[in-house]
Amino acid sequence: MADMIVVRAERSTGEAAGTPLRVAIIGSGAAAMAGALKAADGGAQVTMIERNTVGGTCVNIGCIPSKILIRAAHIAHLRRTSAFDDGIASASPRILRERLLAQQQARVAELRFAKYERLLKERPAITLLRGTARFHNDHSLLVHMVGGEERAVNFDRCLIATGANAAIPPIPGLMDTPFWTSSEALASDAIPTRLAVIGSSAIAVELAQAFARLGSNVTILARGAMLSRHDRPIGESLMAAFREEGIEVREHTQASNVCFANGEFVLLAANDNVHADALLVATGRTPNTRDLGLHAADVTVNAQGAIVIDEAMRTTAAGIYAAGDCTDQPQFVYVAAAAGTNAADNMMGGKSLLDLATMPAVIFTDPQVATVGYDEAGAQRAGIVAESRLLSLDNVPRALVNFDTRGFIKLVAEAGSGRLVGVQAVAAEASEIIQTAAIAIRSRMTVQDLADQLFPYLTMVEGLKLAAQTFAKDVTQLSCCAG
């Protein structure tokens, strides 16, 4: 990204005269909050502008409520069926969605207060304005306040951290229906009998499985292959798990029209129409940049409306930075928070760069999907001659004693040197495996280095050692403790 951006020299500020650096931050989510705290700690006077609920997507309508819903659905699933039903009698749980929703939203409010609202109250160097901001020029904002007045905010540095919202595909009839995005799905106090899901990316598959486990009959319409941005074995493995649970997955299927009448959705599809009581549209997220007046500050966006930044989070306008889902960075909350912190550091003269080469990513289905580094196609695009090994989980003792061998662990290594460059895992606890893999890649370990490590026995992460051993050994011929 860095070679695509031309940034003018930073403006001089009031620092020379001994006055605090004036920092304006648009947004109040993970990137904005991390940036505000860092800037305030560095002595800056921070003005944060938020048009909706403090805390942004993750705590309010994203990570936190979705993982609570997914966990509740997992518990319901285990009570209904498990690998141990022969010895532990199963039962059909009664789902009280209203009570689950109340529990979910109480925890959301608790975390929003602890991690956002309380911290803002305790920081006198941070002023929160409630309103909608747009650029007047490259050193000032106009804020339309909630009360109706308009206020000018002048700044020496600005951080744009406005996040993203659900992308809505241009399907005829869709906008005339009461469809859900993930926000409405997570806030619903009822479980629909039939749920149709348009999309097959992370949000789509996570919520599809959760609602299925809470009692919905779910049909997924995937425009391409399941999880098409991942290695094909990942999508195939997850699709097999879904179908085993009764979730219908229709790959290479698009709705040509959507209508809603008498409480029922009808999705017109090529082979067979889909009838549903609720419709979830989860086809990605669009950066919140359209109404910011970025042209007034000479801030460049790409074709998707995402703000183009370099590794230091600088935009094409001097003194203006951006971080999080409104940029062309990967849309993960931990990336946003790190970017916000680094941006604030750079505003104050630092030289923080964001290295995403070993960024782990997780999809919280069951089994989970976790990746880091390159897959084989990615390695080839990067000019790396690679080789790989795929270990099915029936070779991992922990998976065997759990009676759950769905999935695999795959390692990608540079041919010749054996340097580990990528890991993909589909497993019940893949999220707890992947960070070890990320550290190994960042440390430039070889598969032999990984194979030589001591891993605690009967853990899922031991699967990394076993997968590494397959580069040189037949692991079916090893003793039980991967010796």
N, C-alpha and C positions, 0 to 999 in steps of 0.2 A: 504493500500500500504506500509506503513512504516515497517511492520514486514517482508516484502519480500526483503528489501534492506539492504545490508551491506555496509556501507560507511567508507572508511579509514579516519584517522584523517587528518584534513586540514593541508596543507603545511604551513610552516612559510613563511612570505613575507617580502618585503622591508620596511614594516611599522616600524619594530623595529629600522631601521636605519634612520627613518624619511622621507623616500621616499613614494610617493603616491602609493596606491594599483593599480596594473595594471589589468584592467578588459577588456577582449575581449568579444564582443557580436556578434554572427553570426545571421544576420537578421536585419530588420529595421521596422518590423510591430509593432503591439500593445504591445506585450510582450517585444520585444527588446527595443522599445522606452521608455516604462515605466521603465524598468530596467536601461537603460542608464541614464535617468534623475535622478533617485534615487541614483545611484552610483556616478554620477558627483556631486550631491548635498552633498554627504557624503565625498567628497574630493578625489575620485578615478580618475585616468586617464583612460579614456574609449576609446577603439578602436572598432568601429562598422564596420562590413563587410557586404555589400549588393551586390548581383550579378545582381539584376534586378532593378525594380522601388522602390524608397524609399516609405515606408508606408505600405507595406505588402498587405494582401488580403482585409481587411475590407474597407479601404478607396478607394482602387483602383478598385477592381473587385468583391467585396463582399457586405457588409452591405449597404454602401452608395449608389452605383449605383442601387442595387436591390430594395432598398426602394423607390428611386426616380421613377423607372420604375413601381413599384407596386402602388404608389400614382397616377401617371399619368393614369394608367389603371383603377384605382378606379374612378377617375374623368370622364373618358370616359364612364364607366359603368353607373354612375349616370345620365349622360346626355342622355344616351340611354334608361334607364329604372330605375324606383324607385317606392317606395310604394306610392308616391304622384302624380303619372301620371294623375289621374283623375282631379287634380286641377292645375298641372303644366305641360304644354305640353312637351312631350319628343321630342328628335331630334336624328338624326343619325349623330354622330360627324365625322368629317373628320380627320383622323389620319395622321399627318405629322411626321413620325418616324425620319427622318433626323434632324428635328428641336428639337424634344424631346431628341434625342441622344446628340445633341450639348449642350442643356441646362444641361443635366445630366453630361456630361463630364466636363463642365465648373465648376460645383459645386464640382465635384471630385477633379479637379486641385486646386480649391480654398482651400478646406479642407486639401488636401495633403500639400500645402504650409504652411497653418496656423498652422497645428498640427504636422508637421514633418520637412519639409525643413527649415522653418524659425527658429524653435527651435534648430535645429542642428547648424545653422549658428551662433546663439547667444550663444552657449555653447562652449567656447574654450577648455574645458576639454574633449570634445568629438571629436574624429577624425573619419571621414567617409572614408572608403576605398571601392572602386568599384572593386569587384572581387569575385571569388569563393573560399571559405575556406574549408580546410580539416585538420584534426588533424595529426600532425607529431608525437606527443607523448602527455603525459598528462599535459604538461605545455607549449606547443607551437603549433601554426597553421602555415600552409603554404597557402598563398593566391595567387592564380593565378589572377593577375590584368587584368582589361579590356584591357589595352595597351599591354599585352603579357608578362610582367615581372612577376617573382615570388618573393614574399616577405615573410619573416618570421615574425610572430607576437608572441612574448613571453608574457605569462600572469601569474598572480598570481591566478586569478579567471576567469572563463569563463561561459557565459550564452549562451546556444543553444536555439535559438528562430526562427527556420527556417520555421515554419508553415506547411501547407499541400497543396496538389494539388488534382485535381479531380481523383477519382478512376475509372478506365475503366474496365468494366466486359469483360471476355474472350468470347465474342460472335463471332462465325465464320463470317468473312467478315467485321466486324465493322471497323477494323483499316484501311481498304482500302476505306473508305468512308469519306466525309467531314462533319462528325457529329460535333455538338456543345457540349462543356461543358458549364457550367454557364458563364464562361468568354466570350466565343464567342457569346452566346445568349445576354448578356448585351451590347456587343459592336456592335451588328448587326444594320445596318441602314435601315433594311426592316422588315416588318411583314409578315411571310410566310402564305400562304393561308391555308396550312395544316401542323400542327406540331405534331409529335409523341414525347412522353416523356417516356424514360426508367427510372423507379424509382418512388418511392412514398414517399420519405422522405421530410424533410423541404424544401430544395432547389427545388426539383422537383415540389412540389405542389404550392409553391409560384410563380415560373416562369410560370408554366402551366396556372394558373388562370390569371396571368398578360397578357400573350400573347393571351389568349382566349378573354379577355376583350378589347384588342386592335385590334381584328379582326380575329385571327386564329381559325380554326377548330382544336380542340386539342383532342388527344387520349393519355391516360396515361396507360402504361403497368406496373402493380405492381406485382413483383415476389410473394409476399404474400398478406396479407391484407393491405388495405390503412392505412398508418401510423402505421405499425405493432408493433412498439416499445411502443406504447401508449395503454391506455385502449381502448378496442374495441368500446365503445360508441363514442369515439372521432373520430375515423376513419369513422364510420358509419354516424355521423352527418356531417362531412365535405364532405363525398362522396355524400350525399343527396343534399347538397348545390351546389356542382359542377355539378351534373347531372341536377339540376334545371336550371343552366346557359348553359346547352348544352355541357358540357365537358364530354367526354366519359371516363369512368374509367373501366378498365379491371383488376380485382383482380385475383391473382393466375395465372398470365399469363407471360410467358417468350418468348422472341424472340429467336428462334433457329438458325437464320441466318439473316444477314443484307446485302443488296446489294444496289448499287446506279448506276443508268443508266439514261441517257437522262433527268437529272435534277430531278429525282424522287428516293426517298428511298422506298424500299420494305422490310418490316420486316415480316419474316415468323413466324407465331404463330400457336398454336395447333388448334384453332377453326376457325380463319379467319385471313388472312394476313392484315397488316396495310400499307397503301400507304400514303406517306407524302412528302412535299417539303423541310422540315427541320426536323432534328432529334436532340433532346436534351438528352444527357446522364447525369443523375444526380443520381448516385448510391452510394454516400458517398465520403469521402476524405481520402487520404493516406498521412501519415506523410512524410515530406521531410527530410529523414535521410540517404538514401541509399549511397549518394556520399560524406558523411562527414568523412569517415575513422574513425568511432567511435571505431573500434577494437583497433586502435593505442593508444587510451586513456582509454581502458577498460570500456567504457560506454555501458551498457546493454540496449537492446531493446526487446520488446515483439514479439509475432508471427506476429503481424501486422506491425512491423517496428517502433512502437512508443517507444520513450525513456521512460524507467521506472524511476519514481521519487517518493520521499516520500512527506509528507505534507509540508516539508520545501523547496521543489523544488530541492533537492539534487539528483544527479544521483549516480550510483555506483562508480564513480571516485571522489576522494577527490578534492575539489576545483572547480568541474564542475557542473553547475546547468542547468536546462532546464525548459522551460515554454511555454505554448500555444499549438497550434495544432500539434506540432511535438512530444508531449508527450502523455501519457495515460490519460490526463485530458479531461473533456468534451470540445468539440470544439465550444466555444463561445468567442467572442472578449473580453467581460468584465471579463471572467475567465482568459484569457491570460494576460490582463493588470494587474489584481490583482496579478497574479502569478509572472509576471516580476518584479513588485515592491517588492514583498516579497522576491524573490530570491536575488535581489540586497541588500536588508536590511540584509539578512542572510549572504551574502558574507562578510559584514563588521562587523560581530559579533552579529547581531540581532537574534531574536528567533521568527520570523513571520511564522505562520502556515496558510494554506489556508483551511478554513472550507466550504465545498460544500454542507452541509446538507440542507441548505435553499436556494439553487441556483435556481432562477426562469428561465424558458425557454419559449420562444415565437416563434410561427410560424405565419408569417405575411400574412396569407390568409384572406379571408373575407367569413365567420366569422373567427376571429383569434383563435388560439389555444394557451393556456398558462397553464403551470403546475409548481408546486413547491412541494417539499417533496415527500411523498410516495403515490402511488396509492394502491389499496387494495392488489394486488399481491406483490408489493414491501414491504408493511408493514408486510405481512405474512413471507416473506423471512427474514426480519429483526427481526422476533420473536415477533412482536407486534400483539396482538389480537385486530382487528379493526372493526369498523362499519362505514357505510357511508350513506350519503343522497344525492340524485340527485334532483336538482331544475330546472325544465324547465323554459325557459325565459318568458313564458307567465304568470309567476307569478311575474315578475319584472316590476314595473311601467315604468321605463325608456325605456325598450324594447317595451312595449305596445305603448307608445306615439310615438316611432320611427317607429312603424309598422314593426318591425323586431324582431321576437321572435325565430329566428334560434339559436339552441344551448342549452347549459345548464351550470350550475355551480354545481360541485360536491365536497363535503367535506368528508375527511377521518379522523376519530378520534379514539383515543385509547379507547377501550371498558372499561367501569367502570369509569375511570378518566375524560373522555371526552376531553382529551388534543388533540388539532388539530395537525395532523401529515402530512396532504397533501391536496392539492387543485388542481382540474383540471377544466378548464373553456373553453368552446367554445362559443364565443360571439363576436359581432362586435367590442367591445373595451376590449377584454380580456387582452391585454397587459397593460392596465391602471388599471386593477383589481388586477393583480397577485402580485405586490409588497406589497400591503396591506396584502395579504395573507401570503407572505414571512415573513413580520415583525411579524405577529400574531404567526406564527409557531416558529420563533426564540425567541419570548418572552414567549413561552410555554403557550399560552393562551388556554383556553378550548372553546368548542363551545358555552357554556353559556356566557363566557366572551365576545366573539365576538357578540353574540346575544344581549348583554346588551349595546353595544357601540352605540353612536349617529352617524348615517350616514346622509349626506345631501340627501334630498329627490329629486327624479328624477335624480339619477345617477346610472350608471351601477354597481359601486362598492357596492351600497346598496344591490345588490344581495347576497353578502357574508353574510350580516346580516340575510337576509331572509332564505338563505340556512342553517345557523346556527340555526335559530328558528325552522326549520323542525325537529330537533332532539327531540323537546319537544312539538311542536304545529302543528296544521294544518294551514298553512299560508293562505289558501283560506278563513279562517274565521277571518282574521285580518282586521283592518281598512286600509285605503289606504296608510298610512305612516308607516306601519310595526310596529304598536304599540303593 
